[in-house]
Amino acid sequence: MKKVYGAYLCTGCGIGAVLDVDGLKDAASDAGIAMKDHACLCGAEGRAFIEKDIADQGVNTIVVCGCSPRVMQQEFNFGEQTITVRGNLREHVAWTGSLKDDGSVDDFLQEMATDYVRMAVTRAQKTELPAPYKLETISKKILVMGGGIAGLTAAQEAAKAGYEVTLVEKEAQLGGKALGWRKMFPTAYPYADLENPSIQNMVAEVQANGKITVKTGTEVARIGGAPGQFNVTFKTAGAASEWDAPAKVTADQQDLINKGELEDPNKGLQKYTTANPDGEMFGAVVLATGWTPADVSQYEHLGHGKIANVVTNAEFEKLAKNGKVPARVAFVQSPGGKEDDKDFPYCNSVTSMVALKQANYVVEDNPVDGKAYILYQHMRTPGNAEFFYKSMQAKDGVFMTKAAVTKVTAGGGALLVDVEDNLLGENLQLEVDMVVLAAGMIPTTAGANTINLAYRQGPAFLDLDLFDGYADSHFVCFPYETRRTGIYNCGGVRKAETMDETIDDATGAALKAIQCIESANRGVAVHPRSGDQTYPDFFFSRCTQCKRCTEECPFGALDDDEKGTPLPNPTRCRRCGTCMGACPERIINFADYSIDMIGSMVKSIEVPDDDEEKLRVAVFVCENDAYPAIDMSGMHRNKMNRLVRFIPVRCLGSVNMVWIKDAMSSGMDGALLLGCKYGDDYQCHFVKGSEIASRRMENIGETLGSLGLEPERCGVREIAITDYDKLPAIIDEFVEEIVAMGPNPFKGY
Amino acid sequence: MTMNVQPDLEFIRAMKEAGGNTLKQCYQCATCSVACPLSSDTKPFPRKEMILAQWGLKDQLIADPNVYLCHHCGDCIALCPRGARPGDVLGAIRAYVYRSLGWPKGLADLCSKAKNLPVLIGIPAVVIFFMWLISGGMHFPSGEQFAKVGYTHFFGHWDFRLLAKNVLFIDIIMLGSVGIAVFSLYKGASALWNGMTASIGQNEVLYRPSVPQFIKQFLWPAILEILAHKRFRECTINADRVRGHQPLVWAFIGLFFVTCYSLFVQDVLGIFWPSMHGPLSMWGPVKWVANVAAVAMIMGTVILWQNRNKMEAAGTANTFYDWFLIWIIMGVGVTGLAAEVLRLVGVVSLGYIVYYVHLISVMMLFLYLPYTKFAHIVYRTLAMAFERYRESSYVKNPLNG
């Protein structure tokens, strides 16, 4: 595409009132694109103003300097074949400042605006129109792993939407844990009474569905490939296969193996990059492998495993399914005694609900003398489950109290339960026939690969210890998404949840799988940059096989060959650019986002070399939360430090350290990265980006130190989107530190 | 102290039948204890009573003074987020306790259900009718005689001057009833006091107040407080009840005085001066008191009656327990006044019939006192005395620890 440029300055929304319009237009011309101004570009007239140039002059690359690129996106969308670059003069400049007291234009503010104009022009000059990456062949089949409620629902929902589904279950029959239930929670108004399990109907429906292929007694040996082209090898449950997923081998371990100093853990297994010619192709995977009941014998004072008739809720359910339960039963919800009020691990609200359900068995089986004691620290009955709680509470033989259970002992043909800190005001001793412990539901992904990927980064999900083993990439922000694109989780692997929640979950995961397949089919990113047509392009002839990109990709999108050259899988990719930030050779770029582009934008910032008042700080801003926070700060008309220049980046992970060097060598006085929180409660949209970036910044700090520059000139600040009001102060503080250090000594060279 | 928990499922069921059918809805937020104007910061209620009731822990509840300290003003009911109606539950507990402390048990059980109403009326009706039959006085007097002696020859007349025949019969009926009631209340009050003192670990201690000390330090102040209706006035939702309850209390006191006076004048002084027999003079101050009290009794009861109707319209399910006492008192007041009016206008036969009904209602009031809501006159007073005792130096005495 031959680019024909047009640059437009909007003077509305107060921009023209505080800035020198002609000065901005001159800056654009100086940078290479002549600029026109209009009082309201987003209006019908303004749009016609631009469209006229498109029609008359064939303009196809448009620079709009006005409001934030986060607003008015439809107004400035001129079609797929037209590039629009936005310069943010409103939220970042005009709304953060004002005229001087004497009514003249503030030169600091004007310089800010001209820099943003130059950066926008530079960006337009460096960007290219993206062409989506299309797979040659695509499978639209969905693989569902696990035949319990979650898997059955996901299969059924995907089939309803018209997709072929294969459902694998390692047991001999479908149904999962629900097969062992005597009753299930109420599912319809008034949510008062337990219902007979519907699992057999669900199984029958799936079995009768022509779009669903059921494989029982079967496991997934490995999943290779990428969304749209997953190559899946099945095997008989429990058997070993040469196609089992290979364990992760690091570069260092591979060296040792090559030298014969370490045994290859993957001996006898096919290499992870080898595609099984007999493997079945799938577009996406729903992981619904569920949970296992927790072992609670470590809580010695409760006596599980030592005292007869101290059972777990799972064991009690089995008893109840097979016959009558005892008349006097205590349900213990929390194991911590007086010291700790936490419920059993991995319980969520489910064990509260289960205790209520099982209390009903007690009074149902023993109508005259049934007594069920529920001793809880937390009674969690969310949503409509509250109605069920109320109906159970109303039963004469159900007794509940918040309580610390300190000991269970056997004595005189009964069990004695010591209860302290309860609502009755005195310590209690209950005499019961059975004690039921509210053991949690441990996700199958805790401690096992489960998903069995044949990926460079290993067969399991990464960093699940952040989520206690739940297969998640971010529970709140990205439901059903795992760290592996194309693999969506639901049911017990995602959270301990009730059947109702599981059905919702499984439906969501099935829709996610479909979204992924269709996105792959159109060659665009699925999430969180949904619809992004770009993808990382590798200039392989200059690759040095350093493996940084393959190691750092948060999503395991890159495999590699024997030599270590990356093998991209664009449909696994989420377009965060972490690989681009990692590459020391700078050979990884996107059509509209490249090392050269951002570097040139940085260099287009004018750095006065003779004015100690006018220091310059480049701030690389994550587009996901930090950039909107700056916009919101502007919308609130908060002042903004006039020495900083914001440069939007896809993710801090995509920040290549060469940009920092560019900034410092062009005489800027500091560089700051502004991105999401990382660590335990991370908010990074690409999971690892901000963490990796802060590590890189530590390293560059050292480099600066060796050049005689203060390492503190480069910083990273984590902010949440809600921090918009604190943002000006955070920026001011950083700039003040720079001011205290004085100008960059290399300024002007 | 560890409580061995033995929930009484029967108690829970009885509770639900006796107007506490909402008790299981409580989820222990303690809004009630905060809302209650009578509950103290250090001994709050009724939150704990609710869970004790839910758990069927009858023995703890019977010995719990808070159950009786509750005046059922309804502030907690209005604010309860779960519709658990704590005030009603406490009322049901009281009904249950009066019944379970009542002696003889058969009579106590009889008083607990509306379906026994014919029997409850039938017992005094038959007793009095039988006494009337055997008294030989079973004829209507002439109008002239009626104007002179009124109902004092209801059970006939003899010339034995030490004891009028009528007095004998009425004493047999009424003192018999009162005797049963007093014995029953004595038993119940002792059990309650022992339970309450045991609940604070004070049942077997060295230092206890003597009876005069008890009366002076604890009982009398409690009675003064009751007369002033201090606690009733603290209620916000149902403050109107004071207008009904207070006249009623004073009416009872007035009528008690008149009855004692009449007893003394007619049955003691009358022995020496037979002219003292017969109705009190309409113009004497005592009769004035009697008439004012009778009117106050009817007015007070009407107000309480209306109040209950209003509560029912607002959704409270009043139980037989709540209504029975109102009915009896209304019966006593209306028939008493009507009998007097009929005497004054000289309608003999109707007057006699109304008087008969009056005797029935008075006997019901006395005989059923320990098992109906009327028992609160003793048990609540005792609990209010206990409340003072609990805070006194007797309990705080280290030697009593």
Chai-1 contact restraints between the chains, C-beta under 6 A:
chainA,res_idxA,chainB,res_idxB,connection_type,confidence,min_distance_angstrom,max_distance_angstrom,comment,restraint_id
A,K371,B,P7,contact,1.0,0.0,6.0,A-B,restraint_1
A,Q393,B,K24,contact,1.0,0.0,6.0,A-B,restraint_2
A,A394,B,K24,contact,1.0,0.0,6.0,A-B,restraint_3
A,D396,B,L9,contact,1.0,0.0,6.0,A-B,restraint_4
A,D396,B,I12,contact,1.0,0.0,6.0,A-B,restraint_5
A,F399,B,W55,contact,1.0,0.0,6.0,A-B,restraint_6
A,L423,B,Q28,contact,1.0,0.0,6.0,A-B,restraint_7
A,L423,B,I51,contact,1.0,0.0,6.0,A-B,restraint_8
A,L424,B,I51,contact,1.0,0.0,6.0,A-B,restraint_9
A,G425,B,K48,contact,1.0,0.0,6.0,A-B,restraint_10
A,E426,B,M1,contact,1.0,0.0,6.0,A-B,restraint_11
A,E426,B,M3,contact,1.0,0.0,6.0,A-B,restraint_12
A,N427,B,T2,contact,1.0,0.0,6.0,A-B,restraint_13
A,L428,B,M3,contact,1.0,0.0,6.0,A-B,restraint_14
A,L428,B,V5,contact,1.0,0.0,6.0,A-B,restraint_15
A,Q429,B,T2,contact,1.0,0.0,6.0,A-B,restraint_16
A,Q429,B,N4,contact,1.0,0.0,6.0,A-B,restraint_17
A,L430,B,V5,contact,1.0,0.0,6.0,A-B,restraint_18
